[in-house]
Each structure stands twice: as C-alpha cells, then as structure tokens.
C-alpha cells in the first residue's frame, strides 16, 4: 500500500526481526522510538496487522504512525500488541 510511502514503496521486500518480550539476548534488536515495525494487534483493538513507526507514550500506550501524512496515527495499550518485529533490511526491486 501507500501508507509508508516514500520510505517503503509497493514491491519493496522488507525484512523484520521478531521482538521477544520474555527473553532479551545480547545483540537482539530492540524497537526504539521512530523505528519501523511490523505489529500484530489483539482482537480487543481490531485483530489486524500493520507496518508503521512506533513511539512510546508517557501514559504507557504505543502510538503507530505512518510515513504518509494522509494516514492517521493509531494508539493502543501495550498489552494489546500481540507481536512486534523491528525493521532490519530493505530490498528494493531495480526498475
């Protein structure tokens, strides 16, 4: 789709590394504010998936923002994030 344009374009191949809340091994990636992530939400907040930039909010929620300003941010309680993976590599098709 167009929600992450111009950073990501249709046809791009994006590689993500899953984040594990329970175990943190040395060298595993972490999601920092502004990182591009793939996230899966619980049924309580819509039971879907998206790619967006993640930002921690002072009230403990997470806000997910698209790079395309035509898409509104989405804020959800941390406990409703089922799985998150952080962007590690982009493979773009040559035209």
C-alpha positions in Angstrom: 0.0 0.0 0.0 0.9 3.7 0.2 0.8 4.2 3.9 4.6 4.1 4.4 5.5 6.0 1.2 8.0 7.4 0.5 10.1 5.2 2.8 8.6 1.9 1.6 7.1 1.5 -1.9 4.8 -1.2 -3.4 7.0 -4.1 -4.5 9.7 -3.5 -1.8 10.7 -6.5 0.2 11.2 -5.7 3.9 12.8 -8.0 6.4 11.9 -7.7 10.1 13.3 -9.4 13.2 10.8 -10.5 15.8 11.0 -9.0 19.2 10.6 -11.3 22.2 9.2 -9.6 25.3 10.2 -12.5 27.6 13.8 -13.1 26.6 16.3 -10.4 25.6 19.6 -11.8 24.3 22.7 -9.7 23.8 22.7 -8.5 20.2 18.9 -8.9 19.6 17.4 -5.8 18.1 15.1 -3.6 20.1 12.4 -1.2 18.9 13.3 2.5 19.7 11.0 5.4 19.1 10.7 6.1 15.4 11.7 2.6 14.3 9.7 1.0 11.5 8.0 -2.1 12.9 5.5 -4.8 11.8 2.9 -5.2 14.5 0.0 -7.6 15.2 -2.8 -6.4 17.4 -5.1 -8.4 19.7 -8.8 -8.9 18.9 -9.7 -6.2 21.5 -8.3 -3.5 19.3 -9.1 -4.8 15.8 -7.1 -8.0 15.4 -5.1 -6.9 12.5 -1.5 -6.2 11.3 0.3 -3.1 10.1 3.7 -1.6 9.3 4.3 1.8 11.0 6.8 3.7 13.1 6.4 3.1 16.8 6.5 5.7 19.6 6.1 5.0 23.3 3.7 7.4 25.0 4.0 8.8 28.6 0.8 7.0 29.6 2.2 3.6 28.7 0.5 3.2 25.3 2.2 2.8 22.0 1.5 5.1 19.0 1.9 3.8 15.5 2.5 6.4 12.8 2.6 6.0 9.0 5.1 8.0 6.9 2.4 9.1 4.6 0.6 12.0 6.4 -2.7 11.1 4.8 -2.9 8.2 7.3 -3.9 8.9 10.9 -1.8 7.6 13.8 -3.1 4.7 15.9 -2.6 4.5 19.7 -3.1 1.2 21.6 -2.4 -0.1 25.1 0.9 -2.1 25.2 -1.0 -5.2 26.3 -2.9 -5.3 23.0 0.2 -5.7 20.9 0.4 -9.5 20.4 3.7 -9.5 18.4 6.1 -6.9 17.1 9.1 -7.1 14.8 11.6 -4.4 14.0 12.8 -3.5 10.5 16.3 -4.7 9.7 16.6 -4.6 5.9 15.0 -3.3 2.7 15.3 -5.0 -0.7 14.1 -2.8 -3.5 13.4 -4.0 -7.0 15.5 -2.3 -9.6 13.5 -0.7 -12.3 
